[in-house]
Amino acid sequence: MVKKWCSNFYIGLMIFFLYAPILVLVVLSFNKSKSRSKWGGFTLQWYERLFSDEEIISALTNTLLIALLSALIATLIGTLAAIGINSMKSGTRTLMMTITNIPMLNAEIVTGISLMLVFVAVNFARGFASVLIGHITFNIPYVILSVMPKLRQTSRVTYEAARDLGASSFMAFVKVVLPDLFPGIFSGFLLSFTMSMDDFVITHFTRGASVHTLSTKIYAEVRKGVKPEMYALSTLLFASVLILLVIINRRDAHQEKLRKE
């Protein structure tokens, strides 16, 4: 009994420390006072100002666009790369997976500075395109590592059976292999999208002066003092992610229930 209580207390304490800062941020987004230590009453004015602030909306648009495009492109490239790596011999496959892991183990600042030096060396103008290329580059390994386990679980027999029944290589892949890989592909896409939304270091080193994302915008604002509008924006992003997670988990639970029936 005591052991169970201690276990529950520890988990509750851990969750509290994880989400207490977010709860404070949510409360501040409804605080009429700009002071973080004084409650001035409930208000929605920061949400109203958020949608009328062109700089913040521009940063949000850039963030979402870069995250979506980089996740889509990285998912496509990473999936094809995973299929290619999986078809290699054991020794070559191990080497390629080691190379794939290097960007993930490296500090982000190393990747960011390396990409910046490449853009400078080839005289590539830093801006939206350079940030997009940088995000695609560091997202690809996450997709590969999400798809590879599903490839190992996929039986080649079903693919060969489809070919024997007259399906072309492309149709056999689309109709037989791709549905088995989809959970891994979708997980890789979500992970890439999240990592891209969250990134600051690589964006900071690859962007031009005219391009801002939410992370770089908040970094610039910290020196002058964070606007309460940023609290409102962060609250909306947190709520969006929470709703998305609930929907995905409910869908997965429903599909699992249908499979058991």
C-alpha positions in Angstrom: 0.0 0.0 0.0 2.8 2.4 1.0 4.8 1.4 -2.1 1.8 2.1 -4.4 1.2 5.5 -2.7 4.9 6.5 -3.1 4.8 5.4 -6.7 1.7 7.5 -7.4 3.1 10.4 -5.5 6.3 10.3 -7.6 4.4 10.1 -10.9 2.2 13.0 -9.8 5.2 15.1 -8.7 6.9 14.4 -12.0 3.8 15.4 -14.0 3.4 18.5 -11.9 7.0 19.7 -12.6 6.5 18.9 -16.3 3.3 20.9 -16.7 3.4 23.6 -14.0 5.4 26.0 -16.3 2.8 25.5 -19.1 0.0 26.0 -16.6 1.6 29.3 -15.5 1.9 30.4 -19.2 -1.7 29.6 -19.8 -2.8 31.7 -16.8 -0.6 34.6 -17.9 -2.2 34.6 -21.3 -5.5 35.6 -19.6 -3.9 38.0 -17.2 -4.9 41.6 -17.8 -1.8 42.9 -16.2 1.6 42.7 -18.1 3.3 41.9 -14.8 4.1 38.2 -14.3 3.8 38.5 -10.5 0.4 40.4 -10.3 -3.0 39.2 -11.3 -4.9 42.1 -13.0 -8.1 40.3 -13.9 -9.3 38.0 -16.7 -9.0 39.3 -20.2 -8.9 38.1 -23.8 -7.1 41.2 -25.1 -3.8 39.4 -25.7 -5.5 37.0 -28.0 -7.1 39.9 -29.9 -3.8 41.7 -30.2 -2.1 38.4 -31.3 -4.2 38.2 -34.5 -3.6 41.8 -35.3 0.2 41.7 -34.8 1.6 41.2 -38.4 5.1 40.2 -37.2 3.9 37.4 -35.0 1.4 36.2 -37.6 4.2 36.2 -40.2 6.5 34.2 -37.9 3.7 31.7 -37.2 3.0 31.4 -40.9 6.7 30.8 -41.7 7.0 28.2 -38.8 4.0 26.2 -40.0 4.9 26.4 -43.6 8.5 25.3 -43.0 7.4 22.6 -40.6 4.8 21.2 -43.0 7.0 21.3 -46.2 10.1 19.9 -44.5 8.1 17.1 -42.8 6.5 16.1 -46.1 9.7 16.2 -48.1 11.8 14.5 -45.4 9.1 11.8 -45.0 9.3 11.1 -48.8 13.1 11.0 -48.9 13.4 9.2 -45.6 10.9 6.5 -46.6 12.7 5.8 -49.9 16.0 5.8 -48.1 14.8 3.4 -45.5 13.6 1.0 -48.2 16.9 1.2 -50.0 18.9 0.7 -46.7 16.7 -2.3 -45.8 17.5 -4.0 -49.1 21.3 -3.7 -48.6 23.5 -6.5 -47.3 24.0 -6.7 -43.5 27.4 -5.0 -43.3 26.4 -2.1 -45.6 23.1 -1.7 -43.8 24.8 -1.4 -40.4 27.2 1.2 -41.9 24.4 3.3 -43.3 22.4 3.1 -40.1 25.5 4.3 -38.2 25.8 7.2 -40.6 22.1 8.0 -40.1 22.5 8.1 -36.4 25.4 10.6 -36.4 23.2 13.8 -37.0 21.0 12.7 -34.2 23.8 12.3 -31.7 25.6 15.4 -32.9 24.9 18.7 -31.1 22.4 20.8 -33.1 24.9 23.7 -33.1 27.3 21.5 -35.1 24.7 20.8 -37.8 23.6 24.4 -37.8 27.1 25.8 -38.3 28.0 23.2 -40.9 24.9 24.1 -42.9 25.7 27.8 -42.6 29.2 27.2 -43.9 27.9 25.2 -46.8 25.5 27.9 -47.8 28.3 30.5 -47.5 30.7 28.4 -49.5 28.3 27.9 -52.5 27.1 31.5 -52.2 23.5 30.4 -51.5 21.4 33.3 -50.3 20.1 32.6 -46.7 16.4 32.9 -46.3 13.3 30.8 -46.4 14.8 28.2 -48.8 18.0 27.8 -46.7 15.9 27.2 -43.6 13.7 24.7 -45.4 16.8 22.8 -46.6 18.2 22.8 -43.1 15.0 21.4 -41.6 14.7 18.7 -44.3 18.3 17.7 -43.6 17.9 17.1 -39.8 14.4 15.6 -40.2 15.4 12.8 -42.6 17.2 10.6 -39.9 14.0 10.6 -37.7 11.9 9.4 -40.6 14.4 6.6 -41.5 14.5 5.4 -37.9 10.7 5.5 -37.7 10.2 3.5 -40.9 12.9 0.9 -40.5 11.2 -1.1 -37.7 8.1 -1.4 -39.8 10.2 -2.6 -42.8 11.7 -5.4 -40.7 8.2 -6.5 -39.6 7.0 -6.6 -43.3 7.0 -10.0 -44.9 8.5 -10.1 -48.4 6.3 -13.1 -49.2 3.1 -11.0 -49.5 4.9 -8.7 -52.0 6.1 -11.6 -54.1 2.6 -13.1 -54.0 1.2 -9.9 -55.4 3.8 -9.9 -58.1 3.0 -13.6 -58.9 -0.7 -12.6 -59.2 0.1 -10.1 -61.9 0.6 -6.8 -60.1 3.4 -4.5 -61.3 6.3 -3.7 -58.9 4.8 -0.2 -58.2 1.2 -1.5 -57.6 2.5 -4.3 -55.4 4.4 -1.8 -53.3 1.4 0.6 -53.1 -1.2 -2.0 -52.4 0.8 -4.4 -50.2 3.9 -2.9 -48.7 2.8 0.8 -48.2 -0.2 0.0 -45.9 2.1 -2.0 -43.6 4.6 0.9 -43.6 2.1 3.7 -43.1 2.1 3.7 -39.2 5.9 4.2 -39.3 5.7 6.8 -42.1 3.0 8.7 -40.2 5.0 8.6 -37.0 8.1 9.9 -38.9 6.0 12.7 -40.4 4.6 13.8 -37.0 8.1 13.6 -35.4 9.6 15.6 -38.2 6.8 18.2 -38.0 7.2 18.5 -34.2 11.0 18.8 -34.4 10.8 21.4 -37.1 8.2 23.5 -35.1 10.5 23.3 -32.0 13.8 24.0 -33.7 15.8 27.2 -32.9 19.5 26.5 -33.4 19.5 25.3 -37.0 17.0 28.0 -38.0 19.1 30.6 -36.3 22.2 29.7 -38.4 20.5 29.1 -41.7 18.0 32.0 -41.8 18.4 35.4 -43.4 17.7 38.7 -41.7 14.2 38.9 -43.3 13.0 35.5 -42.1 11.6 34.8 -38.7 10.1 31.7 -37.1 8.4 31.6 -33.7 11.6 30.4 -32.0 13.8 33.1 -33.5 11.1 35.7 -32.9 10.7 34.8 -29.2 14.6 34.8 -28.9 14.6 38.4 -30.3 11.8 39.4 -28.0 13.5 38.1 -24.8 16.0 40.9 -24.9 13.3 43.5 -24.9 10.8 41.6 -22.8 8.4 38.9 -24.0 5.0 40.3 -25.1 1.9 38.8 -23.5 0.8 38.0 -27.0 3.4 35.3 -27.0 1.8 33.7 -24.0 -1.5 33.6 -25.9 0.2 32.1 -29.0 2.0 29.4 -26.9 -1.3 28.6 -25.2 -3.0 28.1 -28.6 -0.2 25.9 -29.9 -0.3 23.8 -26.7 -4.0 23.4 -27.0 -3.8 22.4 -30.7 -1.1 19.8 -30.0 -3.2 18.4 -27.0 -6.3 18.1 -29.2 -4.4 16.4 -32.0 -2.9 13.9 -29.6 -6.3 13.1 -28.1 -7.8 12.5 -31.5 -4.8 10.3 -32.6 -4.9 8.2 -29.4 -8.7 7.8 -29.6 -8.4 6.7 -33.3 -5.6 4.2 -32.4 -7.6 2.8 -29.5 -10.7 2.4 -31.7 -8.6 0.6 -34.4 -7.1 -1.7 -31.8 -10.5 -2.5 -30.5 -11.8 -3.3 -34.0 -8.8 -5.6 -34.6 -9.5 -7.5 -31.4 -13.2 -8.0 -32.4 
